[in-house]
């Protein structure tokens, strides 16, 4: 993976040029003077697309799931 170090103020003016590098897998280290302060890294892509309903029926909810909680829940009365 390509790693590039750039001063924070320089990065502000060159951000449009840096983002395509990051999208291709590069890591950008932002510095203030010679001190690293932040990293710009590519986002992690999920290995597989999410499928709606994949685990349908795997979880059971009680019939009163959407009902208001009893007053004793909020007051702490036993």
PDB file as gemmi writes it, atoms N, CA and C in Angstrom:
CRYST1    1.000    1.000    1.000  90.00  90.00  90.00 P 1                      
ATOM      1  N   UNK A   1       0.846  -1.175   0.000  1.00  0.00           N  
ATOM      2  CA  UNK A   1       0.000   0.000   0.000  1.00  0.00           C  
ATOM      3  C   UNK A   1       0.891   1.238   0.000  1.00  0.00           C  
ATOM      4  N   UNK A   2       0.558   2.182  -0.847  1.00  0.00           N  
ATOM      5  CA  UNK A   2       1.291   3.437  -0.926  1.00  0.00           C  
ATOM      6  C   UNK A   2       0.965   4.290   0.295  1.00  0.00           C  
ATOM      7  N   UNK A   3       2.005   4.873   0.906  1.00  0.00           N  
ATOM      8  CA  UNK A   3       1.796   5.762   2.038  1.00  0.00           C  
ATOM      9  C   UNK A   3       2.451   7.090   1.706  1.00  0.00           C  
ATOM     10  N   UNK A   4       1.711   8.174   1.903  1.00  0.00           N  
ATOM     11  CA  UNK A   4       2.215   9.504   1.593  1.00  0.00           C  
ATOM     12  C   UNK A   4       2.049  10.373   2.834  1.00  0.00           C  
ATOM     13  N   UNK A   5       3.056  11.165   3.135  1.00  0.00           N  
ATOM     14  CA  UNK A   5       2.997  12.095   4.259  1.00  0.00           C  
ATOM     15  C   UNK A   5       2.935  13.506   3.697  1.00  0.00           C  
ATOM     16  N   UNK A   6       1.998  14.292   4.217  1.00  0.00           N  
ATOM     17  CA  UNK A   6       1.816  15.646   3.700  1.00  0.00           C  
ATOM     18  C   UNK A   6       1.412  16.570   4.844  1.00  0.00           C  
ATOM     19  N   UNK A   7       1.879  17.810   4.785  1.00  0.00           N  
ATOM     20  CA  UNK A   7       1.547  18.800   5.801  1.00  0.00           C  
ATOM     21  C   UNK A   7       0.058  19.141   5.716  1.00  0.00           C  
ATOM     22  N   UNK A   8      -0.553  19.344   6.855  1.00  0.00           N  
ATOM     23  CA  UNK A   8      -1.983  19.606   6.946  1.00  0.00           C  
ATOM     24  C   UNK A   8      -2.411  20.772   6.056  1.00  0.00           C  
ATOM     25  N   UNK A   9      -1.660  21.848   6.066  1.00  0.00           N  
ATOM     26  CA  UNK A   9      -2.032  23.029   5.289  1.00  0.00           C  
ATOM     27  C   UNK A   9      -1.873  22.780   3.792  1.00  0.00           C  
ATOM     28  N   UNK A  10      -0.879  21.999   3.407  1.00  0.00           N  
ATOM     29  CA  UNK A  10      -0.707  21.635   2.003  1.00  0.00           C  
ATOM     30  C   UNK A  10      -1.840  20.705   1.560  1.00  0.00           C  
ATOM     31  N   UNK A  11      -2.254  19.814   2.447  1.00  0.00           N  
ATOM     32  CA  UNK A  11      -3.337  18.884   2.126  1.00  0.00           C  
ATOM     33  C   UNK A  11      -4.640  19.628   1.855  1.00  0.00           C  
ATOM     34  N   UNK A  12      -4.870  20.728   2.563  1.00  0.00           N  
ATOM     35  CA  UNK A  12      -6.099  21.497   2.355  1.00  0.00           C  
ATOM     36  C   UNK A  12      -6.194  22.011   0.924  1.00  0.00           C  
ATOM     37  N   UNK A  13      -5.079  22.412   0.354  1.00  0.00           N  
ATOM     38  CA  UNK A  13      -5.107  22.942  -1.008  1.00  0.00           C  
ATOM     39  C   UNK A  13      -5.063  21.843  -2.061  1.00  0.00           C  
ATOM     40  N   UNK A  14      -4.590  20.644  -1.698  1.00  0.00           N  
ATOM     41  CA  UNK A  14      -4.449  19.556  -2.669  1.00  0.00           C  
ATOM     42  C   UNK A  14      -5.410  18.396  -2.424  1.00  0.00           C  
ATOM     43  N   UNK A  15      -6.422  18.593  -1.592  1.00  0.00           N  
ATOM     44  CA  UNK A  15      -7.343  17.503  -1.267  1.00  0.00           C  
ATOM     45  C   UNK A  15      -7.980  16.864  -2.505  1.00  0.00           C  
ATOM     46  N   UNK A  16      -8.431  17.645  -3.495  1.00  0.00           N  
ATOM     47  CA  UNK A  16      -9.013  17.002  -4.681  1.00  0.00           C  
ATOM     48  C   UNK A  16      -8.035  16.069  -5.404  1.00  0.00           C  
ATOM     49  N   UNK A  17      -6.749  16.329  -5.300  1.00  0.00           N  
ATOM     50  CA  UNK A  17      -5.745  15.465  -5.929  1.00  0.00           C  
ATOM     51  C   UNK A  17      -5.427  14.250  -5.052  1.00  0.00           C  
ATOM     52  N   UNK A  18      -5.594  14.380  -3.744  1.00  0.00           N  
ATOM     53  CA  UNK A  18      -5.261  13.296  -2.823  1.00  0.00           C  
ATOM     54  C   UNK A  18      -6.350  12.225  -2.757  1.00  0.00           C  
ATOM     55  N   UNK A  19      -7.603  12.624  -2.863  1.00  0.00           N  
ATOM     56  CA  UNK A  19      -8.695  11.665  -2.706  1.00  0.00           C  
ATOM     57  C   UNK A  19      -8.669  10.527  -3.724  1.00  0.00           C  
ATOM     58  N   UNK A  20      -8.356  10.765  -4.997  1.00  0.00           N  
ATOM     59  CA  UNK A  20      -8.250   9.622  -5.916  1.00  0.00           C  
ATOM     60  C   UNK A  20      -7.154   8.634  -5.510  1.00  0.00           C  
ATOM     61  N   UNK A  21      -6.065   9.125  -4.932  1.00  0.00           N  
ATOM     62  CA  UNK A  21      -5.008   8.228  -4.451  1.00  0.00           C  
ATOM     63  C   UNK A  21      -5.537   7.343  -3.329  1.00  0.00           C  
ATOM     64  N   UNK A  22      -6.281   7.952  -2.417  1.00  0.00           N  
ATOM     65  CA  UNK A  22      -6.854   7.198  -1.301  1.00  0.00           C  
ATOM     66  C   UNK A  22      -7.853   6.170  -1.828  1.00  0.00           C  
ATOM     67  N   UNK A  23      -8.649   6.557  -2.803  1.00  0.00           N  
ATOM     68  CA  UNK A  23      -9.636   5.641  -3.373  1.00  0.00           C  
ATOM     69  C   UNK A  23      -8.966   4.426  -4.009  1.00  0.00           C  
ATOM     70  N   UNK A  24      -7.721   4.585  -4.450  1.00  0.00           N  
ATOM     71  CA  UNK A  24      -6.972   3.476  -5.054  1.00  0.00           C  
ATOM     72  C   UNK A  24      -6.200   2.672  -4.013  1.00  0.00           C  
ATOM     73  N   UNK A  25      -6.335   3.033  -2.728  1.00  0.00           N  
ATOM     74  CA  UNK A  25      -5.710   2.248  -1.675  1.00  0.00           C  
ATOM     75  C   UNK A  25      -4.577   2.927  -0.932  1.00  0.00           C  
ATOM     76  N   UNK A  26      -4.216   4.148  -1.310  1.00  0.00           N  
ATOM     77  CA  UNK A  26      -3.122   4.849  -0.633  1.00  0.00           C  
ATOM     78  C   UNK A  26      -3.565   5.324   0.748  1.00  0.00           C  
ATOM     79  N   UNK A  27      -2.599   5.497   1.633  1.00  0.00           N  
ATOM     80  CA  UNK A  27      -2.849   6.037   2.964  1.00  0.00           C  
ATOM     81  C   UNK A  27      -2.114   7.358   3.058  1.00  0.00           C  
ATOM     82  N   UNK A  28      -2.805   8.407   3.474  1.00  0.00           N  
ATOM     83  CA  UNK A  28      -2.216   9.736   3.589  1.00  0.00           C  
ATOM     84  C   UNK A  28      -2.067  10.061   5.072  1.00  0.00           C  
ATOM     85  N   UNK A  29      -0.851  10.413   5.484  1.00  0.00           N  
ATOM     86  CA  UNK A  29      -0.588  10.840   6.860  1.00  0.00           C  
ATOM     87  C   UNK A  29      -0.515  12.362   6.852  1.00  0.00           C  
ATOM     88  N   UNK A  30      -1.363  13.007   7.649  1.00  0.00           N  
ATOM     89  CA  UNK A  30      -1.348  14.462   7.751  1.00  0.00           C  
ATOM     90  C   UNK A  30      -0.482  14.863   8.936  1.00  0.00           C  
ATOM     91  N   UNK A  31       0.368  15.858   8.716  1.00  0.00           N  
ATOM     92  CA  UNK A  31       1.276  16.295   9.775  1.00  0.00           C  
ATOM     93  C   UNK A  31       1.130  17.788  10.028  1.00  0.00           C  
ATOM     94  N   UNK A  32       1.462  18.188  11.252  1.00  0.00           N  
ATOM     95  CA  UNK A  32       1.646  19.597  11.594  1.00  0.00           C  
ATOM     96  C   UNK A  32       3.115  19.717  11.943  1.00  0.00           C  
ATOM     97  N   UNK A  33       3.855  20.382  11.082  1.00  0.00           N  
ATOM     98  CA  UNK A  33       5.303  20.364  11.220  1.00  0.00           C  
ATOM     99  C   UNK A  33       5.766  18.955  10.919  1.00  0.00           C  
ATOM    100  N   UNK A  34       6.429  18.322  11.861  1.00  0.00           N  
ATOM    101  CA  UNK A  34       6.859  16.934  11.655  1.00  0.00           C  
ATOM    102  C   UNK A  34       6.048  15.950  12.502  1.00  0.00           C  
ATOM    103  N   UNK A  35       4.992  16.441  13.158  1.00  0.00           N  
ATOM    104  CA  UNK A  35       4.187  15.593  14.029  1.00  0.00           C  
ATOM    105  C   UNK A  35       2.959  15.055  13.296  1.00  0.00           C  
ATOM    106  N   UNK A  36       2.828  13.732  13.184  1.00  0.00           N  
ATOM    107  CA  UNK A  36       1.628  13.169  12.564  1.00  0.00           C  
ATOM    108  C   UNK A  36       0.397  13.470  13.427  1.00  0.00           C  
ATOM    109  N   UNK A  37      -0.680  13.928  12.790  1.00  0.00           N  
ATOM    110  CA  UNK A  37      -1.893  14.257  13.537  1.00  0.00           C  
ATOM    111  C   UNK A  37      -3.124  13.491  13.057  1.00  0.00           C  
ATOM    112  N   UNK A  38      -3.094  12.970  11.836  1.00  0.00           N  
ATOM    113  CA  UNK A  38      -4.270  12.260  11.322  1.00  0.00           C  
ATOM    114  C   UNK A  38      -3.883  11.390  10.137  1.00  0.00           C  
ATOM    115  N   UNK A  39      -4.789  10.447   9.833  1.00  0.00           N  
ATOM    116  CA  UNK A  39      -4.614   9.578   8.667  1.00  0.00           C  
ATOM    117  C   UNK A  39      -5.866   9.648   7.809  1.00  0.00           C  
ATOM    118  N   UNK A  40      -5.673   9.644   6.508  1.00  0.00           N  
ATOM    119  CA  UNK A  40      -6.786   9.482   5.577  1.00  0.00           C  
ATOM    120  C   UNK A  40      -6.575   8.119   4.942  1.00  0.00           C  
ATOM    121  N   UNK A  41      -7.537   7.224   5.137  1.00  0.00           N  
ATOM    122  CA  UNK A  41      -7.411   5.856   4.629  1.00  0.00           C  
ATOM    123  C   UNK A  41      -8.658   5.502   3.828  1.00  0.00           C  
ATOM    124  N   UNK A  42      -8.534   4.543   2.915  1.00  0.00           N  
ATOM    125  CA  UNK A  42      -9.718   4.124   2.166  1.00  0.00           C  
ATOM    126  C   UNK A  42     -10.737   3.479   3.097  1.00  0.00           C  
ATOM    127  N   UNK A  43     -11.995   3.605   2.758  1.00  0.00           N  
ATOM    128  CA  UNK A  43     -13.023   2.942   3.551  1.00  0.00           C  
ATOM    129  C   UNK A  43     -12.965   1.447   3.292  1.00  0.00           C  
ATOM    130  N   UNK A  44     -13.304   0.685   4.312  1.00  0.00           N  
ATOM    131  CA  UNK A  44     -13.320  -0.767   4.162  1.00  0.00           C  
ATOM    132  C   UNK A  44     -14.597  -1.157   3.433  1.00  0.00           C  
ATOM    133  N   UNK A  45     -14.442  -1.893   2.379  1.00  0.00           N  
ATOM    134  CA  UNK A  45     -15.601  -2.364   1.639  1.00  0.00           C  
ATOM    135  C   UNK A  45     -16.053  -3.683   2.229  1.00  0.00           C  
ATOM    136  N   UNK A  46     -17.354  -3.877   2.318  1.00  0.00           N  
ATOM    137  CA  UNK A  46     -17.847  -5.138   2.861  1.00  0.00           C  
ATOM    138  C   UNK A  46     -17.557  -6.260   1.874  1.00  0.00           C  
ATOM    139  N   UNK A  47     -17.285  -7.436   2.398  1.00  0.00           N  
ATOM    140  CA  UNK A  47     -16.923  -8.579   1.564  1.00  0.00           C  
ATOM    141  C   UNK A  47     -18.084  -9.036   0.698  1.00  0.00           C  
ATOM    142  N   UNK A  48     -19.282  -8.936   1.209  1.00  0.00           N  
ATOM    143  CA  UNK A  48     -20.444  -9.386   0.448  1.00  0.00           C  
ATOM    144  C   UNK A  48     -21.575  -8.380   0.634  1.00  0.00           C  
ATOM    145  N   UNK A  49     -22.413  -8.232  -0.357  1.00  0.00           N  
ATOM    146  CA  UNK A  49     -23.535  -7.309  -0.192  1.00  0.00           C  
ATOM    147  C   UNK A  49     -24.501  -7.820   0.867  1.00  0.00           C  
ATOM    148  N   UNK A  50     -25.137  -6.898   1.552  1.00  0.00           N  
ATOM    149  CA  UNK A  50     -26.108  -7.268   2.575  1.00  0.00           C  
ATOM    150  C   UNK A  50     -27.413  -7.664   1.896  1.00  0.00           C  
ATOM    151  N   UNK A  51     -28.032  -8.697   2.402  1.00  0.00           N  
ATOM    152  CA  UNK A  51     -29.263  -9.212   1.814  1.00  0.00           C  
ATOM    153  C   UNK A  51     -30.402  -9.056   2.818  1.00  0.00           C  
ATOM    154  N   UNK A  52     -31.411  -8.293   2.425  1.00  0.00           N  
ATOM    155  CA  UNK A  52     -32.566  -8.099   3.306  1.00  0.00           C  
ATOM    156  C   UNK A  52     -33.310  -9.416   3.492  1.00  0.00           C  
ATOM    157  N   UNK A  53     -33.682  -9.717   4.729  1.00  0.00           N  
ATOM    158  CA  UNK A  53     -34.453 -10.917   5.014  1.00  0.00           C  
ATOM    159  C   UNK A  53     -33.642 -12.191   5.078  1.00  0.00           C  
ATOM    160  N   UNK A  54     -32.334 -12.085   5.072  1.00  0.00           N  
ATOM    161  CA  UNK A  54     -31.475 -13.269   5.066  1.00  0.00           C  
ATOM    162  C   UNK A  54     -31.714 -14.154   6.289  1.00  0.00           C  
ATOM    163  N   UNK A  55     -31.961 -13.551   7.433  1.00  0.00           N  
ATOM    164  CA  UNK A  55     -32.165 -14.317   8.667  1.00  0.00           C  
ATOM    165  C   UNK A  55     -33.607 -14.225   9.158  1.00  0.00           C  
ATOM    166  N   UNK A  56     -34.520 -14.105   8.224  1.00  0.00           N  
ATOM    167  CA  UNK A  56     -35.939 -14.005   8.597  1.00  0.00           C  
ATOM    168  C   UNK A  56     -36.341 -15.214   9.432  1.00  0.00           C  
ATOM    169  N   UNK A  57     -37.039 -14.956  10.533  1.00  0.00           N  
ATOM    170  CA  UNK A  57     -37.499 -16.027  11.403  1.00  0.00           C  
ATOM    171  C   UNK A  57     -36.488 -16.457  12.448  1.00  0.00           C  
ATOM    172  N   UNK A  58     -35.285 -15.919  12.422  1.00  0.00           N  
ATOM    173  CA  UNK A  58     -34.246 -16.319  13.366  1.00  0.00           C  
ATOM    174  C   UNK A  58     -34.426 -15.652  14.731  1.00  0.00           C  
ATOM    175  N   UNK A  59     -35.173 -14.563  14.766  1.00  0.00           N  
ATOM    176  CA  UNK A  59     -35.385 -13.831  16.016  1.00  0.00           C  
ATOM    177  C   UNK A  59     -36.884 -13.754  16.281  1.00  0.00           C  
ATOM    178  N   UNK A  60     -37.258 -13.964  17.533  1.00  0.00           N  
ATOM    179  CA  UNK A  60     -38.658 -13.878  17.910  1.00  0.00           C  
ATOM    180  C   UNK A  60     -38.846 -12.695  18.855  1.00  0.00           C  
ATOM    181  N   UNK A  61     -39.860 -11.884  18.589  1.00  0.00           N  
ATOM    182  CA  UNK A  61     -40.199 -10.773  19.469  1.00  0.00           C  
ATOM    183  C   UNK A  61     -41.550 -11.047  20.101  1.00  0.00           C  
ATOM    184  N   UNK A  62     -41.707 -10.608  21.335  1.00  0.00           N  
ATOM    185  CA  UNK A  62     -42.987 -10.817  22.011  1.00  0.00           C  
ATOM    186  C   UNK A  62     -44.068  -9.969  21.341  1.00  0.00           C  
ATOM    187  N   UNK A  63     -45.302 -10.386  21.525  1.00  0.00           N  
ATOM    188  CA  UNK A  63     -46.421  -9.685  20.899  1.00  0.00           C  
ATOM    189  C   UNK A  63     -46.570  -8.254  21.409  1.00  0.00           C  
ATOM    190  N   UNK A  64     -46.109  -7.990  22.642  1.00  0.00           N  
ATOM    191  CA  UNK A  64     -46.248  -6.649  23.202  1.00  0.00           C  
ATOM    192  C   UNK A  64     -44.969  -5.816  23.045  1.00  0.00           C  
ATOM    193  N   UNK A  65     -44.140  -6.151  22.098  1.00  0.00           N  
ATOM    194  CA  UNK A  65     -42.858  -5.469  21.894  1.00  0.00           C  
ATOM    195  C   UNK A  65     -43.020  -3.952  21.764  1.00  0.00           C  
ATOM    196  N   UNK A  66     -44.029  -3.509  21.040  1.00  0.00           N  
ATOM    197  CA  UNK A  66     -44.221  -2.081  20.789  1.00  0.00           C  
ATOM    198  C   UNK A  66     -45.077  -1.380  21.846  1.00  0.00           C  
ATOM    199  N   UNK A  67     -45.519  -2.097  22.846  1.00  0.00           N  
ATOM    200  CA  UNK A  67     -46.353  -1.506  23.890  1.00  0.00           C  
ATOM    201  C   UNK A  67     -45.491  -0.642  24.813  1.00  0.00           C  
ATOM    202  N   UNK A  68     -46.085   0.387  25.422  1.00  0.00           N  
ATOM    203  CA  UNK A  68     -45.332   1.208  26.376  1.00  0.00           C  
ATOM    204  C   UNK A  68     -44.867   0.365  27.562  1.00  0.00           C  
ATOM    205  N   UNK A  69     -43.739   0.725  28.117  1.00  0.00           N  
ATOM    206  CA  UNK A  69     -43.223   0.028  29.294  1.00  0.00           C  
ATOM    207  C   UNK A  69     -44.056   0.408  30.516  1.00  0.00           C  
ATOM    208  N   UNK A  70     -44.173  -0.497  31.479  1.00  0.00           N  
ATOM    209  CA  UNK A  70     -44.961  -0.185  32.681  1.00  0.00           C  
ATOM    210  C   UNK A  70     -44.302   0.935  33.488  1.00  0.00           C  
ATOM    211  N   UNK A  71     -45.121   1.639  34.246  1.00  0.00           N  
ATOM    212  CA  UNK A  71     -44.631   2.766  35.045  1.00  0.00           C  
ATOM    213  C   UNK A  71     -43.528   2.337  36.009  1.00  0.00           C  
ATOM    214  N   UNK A  72     -43.634   1.124  36.576  1.00  0.00           N  
ATOM    215  CA  UNK A  72     -42.618   0.671  37.533  1.00  0.00           C  
ATOM    216  C   UNK A  72     -41.239   0.522  36.878  1.00  0.00           C  
ATOM    217  N   UNK A  73     -41.200   0.367  35.565  1.00  0.00           N  
ATOM    218  CA  UNK A  73     -39.911   0.315  34.871  1.00  0.00           C  
ATOM    219  C   UNK A  73     -39.182   1.651  35.024  1.00  0.00           C  
ATOM    220  N   UNK A  74     -39.920   2.751  34.902  1.00  0.00           N  
ATOM    221  CA  UNK A  74     -39.325   4.081  34.955  1.00  0.00           C  
ATOM    222  C   UNK A  74     -39.070   4.555  36.383  1.00  0.00           C  
ATOM    223  N   UNK A  75     -39.916   4.148  37.314  1.00  0.00           N  
ATOM    224  CA  UNK A  75     -39.776   4.635  38.691  1.00  0.00           C  
ATOM    225  C   UNK A  75     -38.876   3.754  39.542  1.00  0.00           C  
ATOM    226  N   UNK A  76     -38.621   2.528  39.097  1.00  0.00           N  
ATOM    227  CA  UNK A  76     -37.762   1.626  39.850  1.00  0.00           C  
ATOM    228  C   UNK A  76     -38.495   0.875  40.937  1.00  0.00           C  
ATOM    229  N   UNK A  77     -39.809   1.007  40.998  1.00  0.00           N  
ATOM    230  CA  UNK A  77     -40.598   0.271  41.993  1.00  0.00           C  
ATOM    231  C   UNK A  77     -40.591  -1.210  41.655  1.00  0.00           C  
ATOM    232  N   UNK A  78     -40.506  -2.028  42.683  1.00  0.00           N  
ATOM    233  CA  UNK A  78     -40.483  -3.479  42.453  1.00  0.00           C  
ATOM    234  C   UNK A  78     -41.841  -4.086  42.522  1.00  0.00           C  
TER     235      UNK A  78                                                      
END                                                                             
